[in-house]
Amino acid sequence: MKKLSVWDLLTVLTLIATLVLAFVILSIFSNPDSDINPFPKPTSIPTIFIPPPTATLISLPPTWTPTPRIEPTKRPTSTLYPTVTP
């Protein structure tokens, strides 16, 4: 049986560290809000809903536009001829 050297142990430790690091990176990539993320997204500021001061009309009232009145067309008026004034 061959005796393990220091380089063999360092290789095994490097492979294990690489697998652990790959697992950590994939878990952070899949869930950015996880506890192992060293740089989590900042929490967003909650928005405040302020209701409008007055009620708004949803639709116009039915008498909004007045109905037009039909009037007969006026007849032309005759213009008086100019007269000579003294």
Secondary structure by P-SEA (a helix, b strand, c coil): cccccaaaaaaaaaaaaaaaaaaaaaaaaacccccccccccccccbbbbbcccbbbbcccccccbbbbbbbccccbbbbbcccccc
